Amino acid sequence: MTQPGTGAADAPVVLASGSPRRRELLSGLGVPFTVQVSGEPEDSREADPERLAAELALLKGRAVAREAAGAVVIAADTVVAVGADLLAKPESAAENEVFLRRLSGRTHDVFTGVAVLSGGSEAVEVARTAVTFRTLLPEEIAFYAASGEGLDKAGGYGIQGLGMALVERLDGEYSNVVGFPLSVVTRLLRAAGVPVWGTLGAPGA
């Protein structure tokens, strides 16, 4: 991992994501920012979910950094893995039901890569959370899939919404499952010279 050099505290911050959830979480850190969606295709032959999350976050960040000279760019990508299989975003309610049947009563892993690019340097870290679903009734699976909430989310559910009722246990950071692990975001932004909650924190933090 390459660490970005210390940047100016007033450097503009650009979030390379159209996700309303990431916008909300970043706003909560007291960081002024603008949004620029990368439009970078999320295509990769990488099969390892942790490396894939890092790779896709960097691809998004680099695409926006080319257009936002002088800015601190932050990008993220979330990958859901059930064993060796990756669950992307379901393309239909029927596929969403298939995803939920696979997740029911099982533990899966959520990986989110966060990349921060500043002054030609870049840093990337990946957070992991193990999520255990309770055993779901067929009627619950059909109800949730029909709600449409999971269609734009990796794994086919949103823990911050109705999907909260699907989850029995978490081992790791909740905000990582939402798609923006705040411990990692805070650390990387401060390392790039961006104050979070008005401070850069202790040296080396």
N, C-alpha and C positions, 0 to 999 in steps of 0.2 A: 504494500500500500504506500503510495506517495502522499506525503502530507503537504497541503498548501501552505504557502508562506503567509505571514500575518498581513492582512489587508487593511485598508482604511475603514474605520468604523462607519463612515458615511457612504461606502460603496453601495450602489444599488443592488438589491437582491432580486433575482428572477427565479420563480418557481416553474420548473419545466414539467408541469402537469396540469391537466384540466380537471383533476379530481376535486370535487367540492369538499370531500373529507380531508384531503391534504391541505387545502386552502384554510379550512376551519382550524385545523391543528396548528398550522404555522402561524396563523393570526393570533392564536392563544399564547404564543411565545413572545409577543410584543415586537415582532420583526416586520417592519414595513416591506412590502414586496409587490412586484407585478407578476402577472402570469403570462407565460409564453409556451404554448404546447409545441412539443418538438415535431410531431408528425412522423417521427422515425419509426419505420416498420419494426414490430416486435418479433423479428425472425432470428432464430439462432439454432444451430445444431447441438448446442450444449445440452447435455442430459442431466448433469448434476444440478439440483435445484438451487443450492447456495451459490455456485459459480454463475448460474444463469441469471439469478436476481442481480448480482453485481454487474454482470456484463450488460444487461438491458438498462440498468440505471445509468451506467457510464455512456451508453449509446445515446440515450435521451439527453443527458447533460451536455455531451459534446456537440450534438446537433444545435442546441440552443446557444451554447457558448460561442459558436462561430458567428452567431447573429447578434450577440450581446457583449461586445468588447467592453472591458472595464467593469463588468458586473460580477457578482458572486452568484453562480448558478447552482441551484439544488434540484436534484432529480431523484426519483424513487421508482422502484418496480417491485411488485409483490408476486411471489410464486407459491402455489399450494401443492404439496406433495403428499400422496398417499402411498407409503412404501416407495417403490421405484417409479411410480406413475405420477405424472403432472396433470393437475386439473386447471385448465385455463378458464376463460369466461364461457359459460354455456351459451349456445346459440339459440336456444328455444326453451320454453317451459318444460317440454318433454325431456330434453337433455339435462335440464336443471334437476328434474326428478331422479334421473340416473345418477347424477353427482351425489345427491342427498342420500340415496340408498347406499352408495359406497361409503359415505362418511358416517352413517348411522351406527352408533354403538362402538365407534373406533376412534383411535387417536391419529391425527394427521399433523403435519408440520407446515407452518407458514414462515416463509423466508421473505424479508424485505431488504433489498439493496438500496442504500442511500449514497448518492454521489454528490460531492461539492467540488465545483471547479472555480478557480479564481487565479487570475494573473498567469495563466498558462500552466498552472499546477492543478492537480486533482487528487482527491481522496475518496475512497469508497469503503464502506463497511456493510456487513450484512447481519441483521438481527434474526433470531429464530425463536418461534413460540410453538410449543406443542399444544394442540387444541383437541380436547376429547368431547365428542358429541354423545349425548344420551341416546338411547335406542328410540328411534322415531317410529310413530305409527304411520301406516300407509296414508291415512287421511291427513296427517300433519304434513307429510311430504308433499302431497298434492296441493294442500292449502298454501304452503309456503311458495312452491314453484309457481302457482297461479298468481301470486302477489306481484311477481315481476321484480322483486327487490334484488334477487341474486343474479340477474342477467348481465349486469355490467361489472361483476366482481369475480376475481379469481377464486376458484373453488365453488362458486355459485351461492354464496351467502354473505350477508353483511352483519357482523357481530354488533355493530352500533345501532342496528334497527331491529326489525322483527326477528332476525337471525340470532339475537341474544338468547332467545328461548330454546334454541337448538343445542346450546353449549352447556356441558356439565362441568368442565374443569379446564383451566389454563395453566400451563407451566411456561412462564415467560411474560413478556410485556404485552399488555392489552393493546396499546396504540400500534404495536407492530401488526396485529391482526387487522386493525383498521386500515393499515397500509402506510404508516408513517411513524416509525419507532422514535419517540421523542427523546429518549436518552441519547441515541445515535445522532439525531438531527441537531440537538443542542451541542454536543461535543464537536461535531464537524463544523458547524457554523462558527462557534467561538474560535476554533483553530484557524479559521479563515479570516478572523478579525471582525466578525459580525456579533454585536452584543445581543444576548438573549436575556429577556427580562431586565434589560438595561445594563447588563454587566458581561464582561468577558470571562468572569470567574477567576479562580486562583491560577497562577502560572502552572502550566502543565496539565490543567484539568480538562 
